Amino acid sequence: MLTWKAGRKSEPWTVAVAHVAGAFSDDLIRKTAQWSESREVHIIIVDPDVCAGELHLRAAVEHAVRAFSEGRNISKYL
């Protein structure tokens, strides 16, 4: 069962992790981008070979948000 929770881009963050098996096709990425834009939420698709699990993803999000709030961000957008 997948549970999707997401805050709007201007609201506090909620992080939800879902497992999807299979290849990341261009069509999946395009549809995901359209879905997230229409709902004003962020969705990040991660290759499971470079992720150690849900706690790893949550920690990465927390570190990124903190870096932006402290002005230490490397990327242009959060």
C-alpha positions in Angstrom: 0.0 0.0 0.0 1.3 3.4 -0.9 0.5 6.5 1.2 1.1 9.8 -0.4 1.4 12.9 1.8 2.8 16.1 0.5 2.8 19.7 1.6 2.3 22.4 -0.9 5.5 24.1 -2.0 4.8 27.1 0.3 3.8 25.0 3.3 5.8 22.9 5.8 7.2 19.7 4.3 5.9 16.2 4.7 8.1 13.4 3.4 6.5 10.3 2.1 8.5 7.4 0.6 7.0 4.9 -1.8 8.7 2.0 -3.5 8.1 1.6 -7.3 9.6 -1.4 -9.1 10.7 -1.3 -12.7 12.6 1.1 -15.0 12.4 4.8 -14.8 11.1 5.5 -18.3 10.9 8.9 -19.8 7.1 8.6 -19.7 7.1 7.9 -16.0 9.3 10.9 -15.3 7.1 13.2 -17.5 3.9 12.0 -15.9 5.3 12.4 -12.4 6.4 15.9 -13.3 3.0 16.8 -14.6 1.2 15.3 -11.5 3.5 17.1 -9.1 3.2 20.5 -10.9 -0.6 20.2 -11.0 -0.7 19.6 -7.2 2.1 22.1 -6.3 4.2 19.4 -4.6 7.8 18.2 -5.0 8.4 14.6 -6.0 11.9 13.2 -6.2 12.6 9.9 -8.1 15.7 8.2 -6.7 17.6 5.3 -8.1 17.4 2.6 -5.4 21.0 1.5 -6.1 22.3 4.8 -4.6 19.9 4.9 -1.6 20.3 3.1 1.6 16.6 3.2 2.5 13.9 5.4 3.8 15.9 6.9 6.7 18.6 7.8 4.2 16.1 9.7 2.1 14.6 11.5 5.1 18.0 12.6 6.4 18.9 13.9 2.9 15.8 16.0 2.8 16.4 17.3 6.3 20.0 18.2 5.5 18.9 20.0 2.3 16.2 22.0 4.0 18.6 23.0 6.8 21.3 24.0 4.2 18.9 26.3 2.4 17.6 27.9 5.6 21.2 28.5 6.7 22.3 29.8 3.3 24.8 26.9 2.8 23.0 25.3 -0.2 25.0 24.2 -3.2 22.0 23.6 -5.5 20.0 26.6 -6.9 16.6 25.1 -5.9 15.4 23.0 -3.1 
